[in-house]
Amino acid sequence: MKNVKSWARTAATVMSVCVVAGGISFSANASYPKYLESDLVKICTAIRDNKSFQLHMAIKKSGLTYRAVEKGLVCDSMDIHTFAQVNKADATGDLLARRLKYDRTLTASR
């Protein structure tokens, strides 16, 4: 009986270690590669600083499309349009609206 309890305890420990190790590897795969992460930071910085040319060059250098950036990028837990509005970045907001073929009234400040 003692061997069964010991075996069960060992099996539970091994299973929990496997689950934790699997979770760690999953988390590591979910993060962006360093080169892409720095490019995304440059995109957010260009939006915040209201520099439309730097925004265009940062998106071009990242290899992403404007549509992909719009769908996936989050700057300070906001989508790119809201981030531009909050930072009063009219020039970059206009560039995003033009490139994404949106009506500029959709991205107007409140």
Phi and psi in degrees as GROMACS dihedral restraints (atoms count N, CA, C in turn):
[ dihedral_restraints ]
;  ai    aj    ak    al  type     phi  dphi    fc
    3     4     5     6     1   -64.2    20    10
    4     5     6     7     1   -37.8    20    10
    6     7     8     9     1   -66.4    20    10
    7     8     9    10     1   -35.3    20    10
    9    10    11    12     1   -66.9    20    10
   10    11    12    13     1   -43.8    20    10
   12    13    14    15     1   -63.8    20    10
   13    14    15    16     1   -42.1    20    10
   15    16    17    18     1   -64.1    20    10
   16    17    18    19     1   -42.6    20    10
   18    19    20    21     1   -64.5    20    10
   19    20    21    22     1   -42.2    20    10
   21    22    23    24     1   -64.3    20    10
   22    23    24    25     1   -41.1    20    10
   24    25    26    27     1   -64.5    20    10
   25    26    27    28     1   -42.1    20    10
   27    28    29    30     1   -64.8    20    10
   28    29    30    31     1   -42.8    20    10
   30    31    32    33     1   -63.7    20    10
   31    32    33    34     1   -41.1    20    10
   33    34    35    36     1   -64.6    20    10
   34    35    36    37     1   -39.8    20    10
   36    37    38    39     1   -64.7    20    10
   37    38    39    40     1   -44.6    20    10
   39    40    41    42     1   -63.3    20    10
   40    41    42    43     1   -42.2    20    10
   42    43    44    45     1   -64.9    20    10
   43    44    45    46     1   -41.2    20    10
   45    46    47    48     1   -67.5    20    10
   46    47    48    49     1   -36.3    20    10
   48    49    50    51     1   -64.4    20    10
   49    50    51    52     1   -40.5    20    10
   51    52    53    54     1   -64.3    20    10
   52    53    54    55     1   -40.7    20    10
   54    55    56    57     1   -65.4    20    10
   55    56    57    58     1   -44.3    20    10
   57    58    59    60     1   -63.9    20    10
   58    59    60    61     1   -44.1    20    10
   60    61    62    63     1   -63.8    20    10
   61    62    63    64     1   -39.0    20    10
   63    64    65    66     1   -64.2    20    10
   64    65    66    67     1   -38.7    20    10
   66    67    68    69     1   -65.7    20    10
   67    68    69    70     1   -38.6    20    10
   69    70    71    72     1   -66.3    20    10
   70    71    72    73     1   -43.5    20    10
   72    73    74    75     1   -68.1    20    10
   73    74    75    76     1   -32.9    20    10
   75    76    77    78     1   -66.4    20    10
   76    77    78    79     1   -42.6    20    10
   78    79    80    81     1   -63.7    20    10
   79    80    81    82     1   -39.1    20    10
   81    82    83    84     1   -66.3    20    10
   82    83    84    85     1   -35.9    20    10
   84    85    86    87     1   -73.6    20    10
   85    86    87    88     1   -23.5    20    10
   87    88    89    90     1   -77.3    20    10
   88    89    90    91     1   -19.0    20    10
   90    91    92    93     1   -78.5    20    10
   91    92    93    94     1   157.6    20    10
   93    94    95    96     1   -77.9    20    10
   94    95    96    97     1   153.6    20    10
   96    97    98    99     1   -64.1    20    10
   97    98    99   100     1   151.8    20    10
   99   100   101   102     1   -57.9    20    10
  100   101   102   103     1   -41.7    20    10
  102   103   104   105     1   -65.6    20    10
  103   104   105   106     1   -36.8    20    10
  105   106   107   108     1   -75.6    20    10
  106   107   108   109     1   -35.7    20    10
  108   109   110   111     1   -62.3    20    10
  109   110   111   112     1   -42.2    20    10
  111   112   113   114     1   -67.6    20    10
  112   113   114   115     1   -34.0    20    10
  114   115   116   117     1   -66.3    20    10
  115   116   117   118     1   -39.0    20    10
  117   118   119   120     1   -67.7    20    10
  118   119   120   121     1   -36.2    20    10
  120   121   122   123     1   -64.2    20    10
  121   122   123   124     1   -39.1    20    10
  123   124   125   126     1   -63.7    20    10
  124   125   126   127     1   -36.6    20    10
  126   127   128   129     1   -64.5    20    10
  127   128   129   130     1   -47.9    20    10
  129   130   131   132     1   -62.5    20    10
  130   131   132   133     1   -39.9    20    10
  132   133   134   135     1   -64.7    20    10
  133   134   135   136     1   -41.7    20    10
  135   136   137   138     1   -65.2    20    10
  136   137   138   139     1   -38.3    20    10
  138   139   140   141     1   -64.2    20    10
  139   140   141   142     1   -48.0    20    10
  141   142   143   144     1   -60.9    20    10
  142   143   144   145     1   -40.8    20    10
  144   145   146   147     1   -81.9    20    10
  145   146   147   148     1    -1.8    20    10
  147   148   149   150     1    61.1    20    10
  148   149   150   151     1    43.5    20    10
  150   151   152   153     1  -114.6    20    10
  151   152   153   154     1    96.5    20    10
  153   154   155   156     1   -67.3    20    10
  154   155   156   157     1   -37.0    20    10
  156   157   158   159     1   -66.4    20    10
  157   158   159   160     1   -42.9    20    10
  159   160   161   162     1   -63.3    20    10
  160   161   162   163     1   -35.8    20    10
  162   163   164   165     1   -63.2    20    10
  163   164   165   166     1   -47.2    20    10
  165   166   167   168     1   -60.0    20    10
  166   167   168   169     1   -44.8    20    10
  168   169   170   171     1   -67.8    20    10
  169   170   171   172     1   -36.1    20    10
  171   172   173   174     1   -67.0    20    10
  172   173   174   175     1   -40.7    20    10
  174   175   176   177     1   -67.9    20    10
  175   176   177   178     1   -42.0    20    10
  177   178   179   180     1   -62.5    20    10
  178   179   180   181     1   -44.4    20    10
  180   181   182   183     1   -66.4    20    10
  181   182   183   184     1   -32.7    20    10
  183   184   185   186     1   -70.1    20    10
  184   185   186   187     1   -22.1    20    10
  186   187   188   189     1    83.2    20    10
  187   188   189   190     1     4.8    20    10
  189   190   191   192     1   -93.4    20    10
  190   191   192   193     1   162.1    20    10
  192   193   194   195     1   -93.0    20    10
  193   194   195   196     1   162.7    20    10
  195   196   197   198     1   -60.7    20    10
  196   197   198   199     1   -38.7    20    10
  198   199   200   201     1   -64.7    20    10
  199   200   201   202     1   -41.4    20    10
  201   202   203   204     1   -65.9    20    10
  202   203   204   205     1   -39.3    20    10
  204   205   206   207     1   -64.5    20    10
  205   206   207   208     1   -41.8    20    10
  207   208   209   210     1   -63.1    20    10
  208   209   210   211     1   -41.4    20    10
  210   211   212   213     1   -76.6    20    10
  211   212   213   214     1   -29.1    20    10
  213   214   215   216     1  -116.4    20    10
  214   215   216   217     1   -21.2    20    10
  216   217   218   219     1   -84.0    20    10
  217   218   219   220     1   135.3    20    10
  219   220   221   222     1  -125.8    20    10
  220   221   222   223     1   123.2    20    10
  222   223   224   225     1  -111.8    20    10
  223   224   225   226     1   119.1    20    10
  225   226   227   228     1    51.7    20    10
  226   227   228   229     1    45.4    20    10
  228   229   230   231     1    59.6    20    10
  229   230   231   232     1    27.6    20    10
  231   232   233   234     1  -129.6    20    10
  232   233   234   235     1   151.7    20    10
  234   235   236   237     1   -70.5    20    10
  235   236   237   238     1   167.9    20    10
  237   238   239   240     1   -65.8    20    10
  238   239   240   241     1   -32.6    20    10
  240   241   242   243     1   -69.2    20    10
  241   242   243   244     1   -46.5    20    10
  243   244   245   246     1   -63.7    20    10
  244   245   246   247     1   -39.8    20    10
  246   247   248   249     1   -61.0    20    10
  247   248   249   250     1   -41.2    20    10
  249   250   251   252     1   -66.1    20    10
  250   251   252   253     1   -40.8    20    10
  252   253   254   255     1   -65.1    20    10
  253   254   255   256     1   -45.8    20    10
  255   256   257   258     1   -61.8    20    10
  256   257   258   259     1   -36.5    20    10
  258   259   260   261     1   -90.0    20    10
  259   260   261   262     1     8.5    20    10
  261   262   263   264     1    52.4    20    10
  262   263   264   265     1    43.5    20    10
  264   265   266   267     1   -97.0    20    10
  265   266   267   268     1    80.0    20    10
  267   268   269   270     1   -68.1    20    10
  268   269   270   271     1   -40.0    20    10
  270   271   272   273     1   -64.9    20    10
  271   272   273   274     1   -45.1    20    10
  273   274   275   276     1   -72.1    20    10
  274   275   276   277     1   -32.7    20    10
  276   277   278   279     1   -63.5    20    10
  277   278   279   280     1   -41.3    20    10
  279   280   281   282     1   -64.8    20    10
  280   281   282   283     1   -41.3    20    10
  282   283   284   285     1   -61.7    20    10
  283   284   285   286     1   -45.8    20    10
  285   286   287   288     1   -62.7    20    10
  286   287   288   289     1   -42.9    20    10
  288   289   290   291     1   -62.9    20    10
  289   290   291   292     1   -41.5    20    10
  291   292   293   294     1   -66.7    20    10
  292   293   294   295     1   -46.1    20    10
  294   295   296   297     1   -68.9    20    10
  295   296   297   298     1   -31.5    20    10
  297   298   299   300     1   -95.3    20    10
  298   299   300   301     1     4.4    20    10
  300   301   302   303     1    56.8    20    10
  301   302   303   304     1    46.8    20    10
  303   304   305   306     1  -101.5    20    10
  304   305   306   307     1   154.0    20    10
  306   307   308   309     1   -70.8    20    10
  307   308   309   310     1   132.2    20    10
  309   310   311   312     1   -64.1    20    10
  310   311   312   313     1   -20.2    20    10
  312   313   314   315     1   -68.9    20    10
  313   314   315   316     1   -21.3    20    10
  315   316   317   318     1   -70.5    20    10
  316   317   318   319     1   -25.5    20    10
  318   319   320   321     1  -109.5    20    10
  319   320   321   322     1    16.4    20    10
  321   322   323   324     1   -72.2    20    10
  322   323   324   325     1   152.6    20    10
  324   325   326   327     1   -68.9    20    10
  325   326   327   328     1   154.0    20    10
